[in-house]
Each structure stands twice: as structure tokens, then as C-alpha cells.
Amino acid sequence: MIKSRSFWLVLSLSLSLAACQAPPPVEIKPPIGKPAPDFMISQWEALPDWLMQDLSASWPALLQSCKALRLKPVWLPICAAAAKVDRDDLMAQRTFYETWFTPYQVFNPDGTDTGLVTGYYEPLIKGCRKKSERCPYPIYAPPEDMLEVDMGELYPQFRGQRVRGRLQGKRVVPYFNRAEIDAGNANVLQGRELFWAENEVELFFLQIQGSGRIELEDGTRVKIGYADQNGHPYTSIGKKLIDLGELKPEQASMQGIKNWAEKNPERLFTLLGHNPSYVFFRELPDHLSAPLGALGVPLTEEYSIAVDPRIIPLGVPVFLATTRPNSAEPLNRLMFAQDTGGAIRGAVRADFYWGFGEIAAIRAGSMKQSGKMWVLFPRGGEPALN
């Protein structure tokens, strides 16, 4: 965050970032008869299968949220009460939620109550500590020259928005995009390599997932997690392949994209460059049981979701009503908002964490479902309704 730059740097920032910073968002008023706020108070019986929930399965995720939130005044008594509840006592757990929380259904700005639910997982890719013929693709730590600017400190209308850039002379310009980095134009990244990947496409999907494991030549595995991002927006290469007529919508899964890449290696650089976003990593301690989410706690397999933190506070319980990947079978479950993602934007929008391994990869790669969401706000911490 830049706190003490000269007036001229601030002025040049405002001008040079115009190309990469969108104008102030236009307020979209919902149609007459539709709810104005993002949230509308609901009832427990409105949550599909609420009385059939296996709340003990999601209890570890609640305790993880408490590790991050327990010192906040509204969460202090909640987390203290949770610590006294037997993990196997389903009735006590249901009473706990209904005592301490109030369900609010989430609505989009246009008044609709459904949105996209995708999936993600923790991938395993092959790599090396040093560059070799086998492992030519770098996995970078955050660059030292990248600046992060809190736009809200400069312009109130941009409150909550941050941009990343780099100094070019006396100007701040957008940071290098994916194509520039992959082409080797970002010389400042030399020496920032954590590992080297064996497969370029696998590395690309590792960046999309945000964390993963690397299997080294001797068979040992190391964990890496999200550290930073270059500030450019995420763009789906699956959608690009659909627009180009290369894939049908039902083929644009993770595996479908990998298959296309294997058949078209000479076109891969151009395709990947359509997504200018680039993720930087950090090595994680071996003792971590799962990747760290944006909340700063380990994710819980099948009970953590990524959300848009501009709308849904991190850490809160979220009841998700959707269907299983490529299926009409209901998947109604109490989850916890413990992560974020570059593609996760909007009110009714969630990314379901499936865990580690091949089965998780298949489920995550094929999940593109419709869903509804209810946020369980702590009593005393309810949202302000318009």
C-alpha cells in the first residue's frame, strides 16, 4: 500500500491507471417489486433440507472460521459457545445455529436469486527445484517491484478497490500481464523462481486453483499457496475456445481444455495470453492439512467455498442450494465462506472446494451449476438493509 508518495506520483497514478481501472460502478436499481438489498431476511425452514443437514461434518469448518474471527466482538460469544458443543450432538449444533445466527437470502442487483456455482480443488503437478529440460516453466514468488495501491485512500468512490502496478520512470503503469511474463519480458522476476513446472498447462491450472502440491524428482511433495496476483482481471480461456468455435460449451471443462492444448501446442501461448491474470506463490509448511484460504485458515474439503468478499464477509456460514456436477441431484449444504478467487465476482456466486486428488479434480472441473445462497449472519452483526 502506498501511503506517502508525492503529489506528482499520485497525479500520474490517476492518469496512467485509467487504461486498466474501470470507471466508478454504475448503481443498478432492481426492478419494481424486487428486493433492493443484496440480502433479505429469511426463515430456517426456507433452507432446503435444513433439518436433514449433517452439521457435524461441517463443524470443523466452523471451528476454523472461529480461529480467524473469535476476537471480533460479535464473534467472541459465538465461538466460545461453539467450543462447548459436542461435535457429535446434531440437535445441540442445530440449536446453536438457530440461536446465534439469522439466515438472509442473497440476491443479485437485478433482484434474481440464482447464480453460478463452480468448483475448485488442490492440484498435484510435477516439478523441480531447478530449471531443467524436464522442468522449463517457472513458478514465481511475488515480484519485488510490484506496487499495491489502495484506491480508496485516493478517491472515496473507489473504496475497497486495490490496483497493482509498477514504476516506469516517474509513472505508475499496470504490472506485466501473462503474455509479457511468459515471453520473458519481466526481467525483474529472474531470481524469484520458487520451483519449475514440467507442464505449462498444469501450471496454468495451478494458478487458477490458487494452491497445490508439487511432486519433485525424488518423489517428495511440497505445498505452495497463493501469495499475490499481478492485478489484471481473470479471463476464461474456456469461453475463448467456445467463442472461437474450438470447443462446444459442454466440452469446455478443465479436461477438455487440456485435451485441446495437447492437440494444439503451437497455439497454446496465444490462448493462455487471453487470460492476463498471473498468480504468484509461496511455499507452505508441510504440517498444513489443507491449503490456506483468503481467511487465513486451512480449507475444509467439501465445506469451504470461495465468495466475493465485497458482498459476503469472509468466515460466515453460507447455506448453499445447488446440484452435483453434471447432475440434477440436489446438493444442499451448510458451507463456510473462507476463500476468494479472481473469477468469483457477484452476489450469488460461489466456488465449491472439493479437496485434493483425482476425484476432486474431476468434480471441480465439471462443476458449473446453478445455485441459491443464504448467509447466516451473527445476531448483532446483521447486514444493513436499504
Helices and strands as residue ranges (DSSP letters): H 7-16, G 17-19, E 39-41, G 44-46, G 50-52, H 55-69, H 76-82, H 90-100, E 101-106, E 115-122, E 124-128, E 137-140, E 147-150, G 151-153, G 156-158, E 162-168, E 171-174, H 178-182, G 187-189, E 193-197, H 200-209, E 211-215, E 221-229, H 237-243, G 249-251, H 254-263, G 265-267, H 268-273, E 279-284, E 304-306, E 317-323, E 330-339, E 349-356, H 358-366, E 368-378
